[in-house]
Amino acid sequence: MGVIRREGLTQAEYANAIADILKEVPNAVLREGLTQVQAEELISNILMEDPNADLELLEQGGSYTVAIKSRAQDHSFRADLQKNDFDDQGPDAPAPAPAPVPPGKVPVVSPGWAQNYKDLWQTMQIQPQSKDKADDVAGKIVSNRGRYESAVSSTSVPWWFIAVVHAMECSLNFTEHLHNGDPLSARTVRVPQGRPPTGTPPFKWEDSARDAISYEKLDKVTDWSLTSVLYHWHRYNGINNEYKTRGIPTPYLWSGSQHYQKGLYVADHDFDLNAVSGQVGAAVILKTLINIGAVTTI
C-alpha cells in the first residue's frame, strides 16, 4: 500500500492534489504519523475540495493515518435520492413520485418491503468467508455498548440499531459523524450537509449521533419489529438505486449472506455490476448479535 506524501506542499495544495487522484488510487494511504487533530483537519480540507471523497481515519498506538477507503466499500448515491424516497412501496413497485414531505411524517415500512425483508431474513445464511468479519464487528459493537446506550437515551431507539448504523457508516470509528462518516472536526459536508446545525466543532460523537437520530426521525419511530428495523436501515442508506432497479438485494443489508453476490457503486453515479462489497451488511451484523446473545428481543 503506497503512501502519498506531502513534502513541499501546503495543506491546501496537498488536499487539492489528493482530490485529483482519489478516483484513481484504491487503498492509498494519504498520510501517516498524524495526531488526531491533524488527521481530522486533513480530511476536512480534502472534503472541501471533493465532497465525494471516500476517506477513513485509522488509529494505531496513538498515531493516526488518513487513507482512501477500499473500493470494496460502497459509495454514496444519496444526493440523487428524492426527499420522499422512504415512501417506496416495495421491490417491484415504481419509485414514488417526487413530493414534499410533511414535517411530522414518520417513515413506516410498506407491506411490500416488509414481506421482502421477512422472506430474505428467514432464508439468510451467513457466508463462511464473512463469518469472522461479522464476529469481529459484533464484538466491537458489544464492547462499546455504553456509548450507544448514551446516544439513544430518552428515545425508544434500540442501542444496537445505532451501533449497526455506526458500523455501516463509520466502520465503528468514533471520530466520524453517524450521519455519513464525515469527520467530527467539522459539520458534515456530504449528504446530509451541514449537520449538526448547532454547536461548535469538533463535535462529541454522542452529540452528533443524537442529531443524526433526530434528523432521520428515528426518535419518532415506535415499531422496532424485525421488518421495521430492516426498513429503517435500508432507508437510512437509500432505497431507489441500481440495486432495486436490477433486483439486487442491497448490500447495505445483505452483504455477507448468500442473498448478495455482486454489484456495487464504485464511485458516485458509477455502478459496477461485477464489483463486490467488502462490508458485512446490517442484517448479517444483527443476526450475529443475536447469535452471541447481545440482542435478545426483536
N, C-alpha and C positions, 0 to 999 in steps of 0.2 A: 504494500500500500504506500504509494508515494506521498511525500509531504510537499505542499505548495507553500513556499516561504515568502517572507515579506521584505527581505533585505533591500534597503534603498527606497522603499515606498512609504508614503504616509498612510495613515489608517484609511483615509478616503480613497486613495489610489489603489490600495490593496483590495478594498471592498469592490471597487469598480472592476478590477481585473478578475476577481473571483466571479462576479456576476456574469462576466463574458464566457466563462468556461464551465459554469455549473451543469449545463446540459451535456457536456462532452466528456466529463471525467467522473465515472462512477466510483464510489467508495474512496474518494480522495480525502486525506487529512489536510485541512487547510492551515492549521497552526497548532503546535503543541506547546506544553510547558507554560500555560497561562494561569493567572489567577481567575477565580470565578467572575469577578468584575470585568476583567479584560476580555474574557471569552464572551460574556453576555453583550458587551459593547461591540465586539466584532460582529456578532450575529445580528445585532440591531442595525448596524451600518450596512451590512450586506442586504438585509431585508428592505432597507430603504431604497436600495438600487434595484433589487429584484424581489418583489413581494412573494413570488412563487418559489424562491429558493427553498430547497428541502434540506435543512441542516439539522444536526444534532450536537448536543453538548455532552461530552463524555468526561467522567471524573475517575481518577485512579490515584490513590495515595495523596490526595490533596492538590493534585495538578490537573488542569483542565485542557481538553483538546476539542477543537471545533472541526467537524467533519461533515461531508455530504452524506446523507443517508443512502443506504444501499438502494439500488433501483428495484430491488425486490419489494421495497416499501411502496405502498400505493400513494399516488399523487392526488392532490385535491381537485375536485371539479365543482366545488360548492359555489363558486362565483357564477356558474351557469344556471343554478337552480332557481326556480320560481319561489317566491316567498311562501306560497301555499303548497310546496312540494309534499308536505306531510299529509295532504288530503288524498294522496294516491289510494286507489281502491283495491289494488291487487296486482299480482304479477302479470296478468293478462289484460288488465284494464288500461285504457289510454291515460296518458298523463293528464292531470287536472288542468283545466283552462286557467290561465293566469287570472288571479283575483286578489283584491286586498284582503288582508287577514284582520278580522275584528280584534281589538286589543285584548279582550277577555277570553278569546277562544283557546281551548286547551286541546292539543292533538290527541286523537284517540285511534287505536288500531282498527282498521276496517275488517269486516268478516273475511274478505278475500285474502288479505295478508295474514290474518290470524290462522286460517286453515293452512296456508303455505308454511308458516313457521312451525305449526304443530306437526305437520307431515314430515318436514325435514328434521326436526328435533327428535321425533320418535324413531327415526331410522338412522340418525347420525352415529358414525363411528369415528373416533379419533385415529388418524393415520399413525402407524407405528413410528414413522420418521418425525412426527410432530409431537409425540408424547413428552419427550424430555424438555422441549421448549415450553410446552403448556405447563408442565410441572414446575419449571423454573419461574415462569410468570406468576403462577398461583402462589408459590412460596413467597415471592417478594411482596405480593399483594397482602397476604396474611401478616407478614412482618410489619407492615405499615398500616394495619387496620385502624389504629388510633387516629392517624391523620385523616383518614377517610371519614371516620365517625365524626370527627370535629367539623369537617366540611359540610356534612349533611345534617348537623344538629338543628333542631327546630323545624325539620321538614320530615316528610314521610319517605324520602328517597332512601333506599337501602344503601348501606355503606359500600357494599360490593358492586353495586351498579356504577357508582362513580369510580371505583377502583378499576373496573374494566374499561371505562372510558379513558382513564388515565393511561392504561396500557396501550390502547389503540391510538390515542392522540399524541402521547408524550413518551412512549416506551418506558413508562414509570419514572420519568425524570421529574424531580420536584423543582427544577429551575425553569419549567415551561408552563405556559397557560393551558388550563384544561380545555379551553375553547377550541384550540387548534395547534398547540405545540409551539407557538411563538415564545420567545424568551420573556421572563418576568421582569427584565430590566427596562421594559418599555410597554406601552399599550400594544395590543395586538395589531399587526399590520395586515395579515391575511384575513379572509372571511372567517368569522365576523370581525370587522375592523374597529379599532378604537376602544377595545374593551380592556379592563373595566373603565367606564366613563368617568368615574370619580376616583379620588385618591391620587397619590403621588408615587411614581415608580422609584425604586424597584418594589414590586408587589410581593406580599407573602403568598405562598401557594394557596393556603386555605382561603384567603380573601378573594383571590381571583377565581378559585373553584366555586365559591358561593355565587359570584357574579355569573359564571357560566351556567350554574343550576337555574338561576333566575331567568337569564336570557333565553334558555331553552325551554322555559316553563315547566321544568321538571318538578319544581316545588308545588305546582298546582295539580300534578298527577295523583290520582287516588287508586288507580288499578295497577298493582305490581304483580299481576299474574304472569306466567311464563310468556304467553304470546304478546302481552303488552310490553314486557321488558325487552323482548327481542325487537319489537317495533320501535321503541324509543332509542335503542342503539342504532337501528337501521336509519331512522330519520335524522339522528344526530350527524351521521355521515352524509346522507342524501340518498333519495330513492330513485329518481328518474335520471338514469345514466346509461352507459353502454352495457352494464351488467343486466339491467332489466330489459333493454332493447334486444339483447342477444340471448336472453333466457339463461344467464349465468347466475347461480346463487351468489350473492355478494360476498367477496372475501372478508369484508368487514365483520360479517357474522360467521361464515362457514369455512374460511381458510384453515387448513389443518385437519379437515374432515374429508370424507370421500365425496361430499356434495360439491366441493370446489376443486377444479383441476387446473384451470389456467384462464388467462385474460386479466389484464392489468393496465391501469393508467400509468405509463412510464414517464409522462410529463403532462402538464396541463393541456387538455384538448388532444392528447396523443394516446390513444388506446391501442395496446399491442395484444392481439389475440393469443399470442404464444408465450407472453411473459407470465411469470408465476409470482404470487405474493409470498414474501418471506415471513409475514406475520402469522401468528395463530389468531383466528377470529374470536369475536366476543362470545359466540355460542360455545366454542371449544373451551375457552377460559372458564365460562360458567360451569360447564359440565365437569371440568377438572376441579373447580372449587367445591362442587357438590361431592365429587368422589373422595376428596380428602376431608370432608366434614366441615368445611369452613362456611358453607351455605347449606342450611337445613330446611328453610321454609321458602317455598316459591309456588 
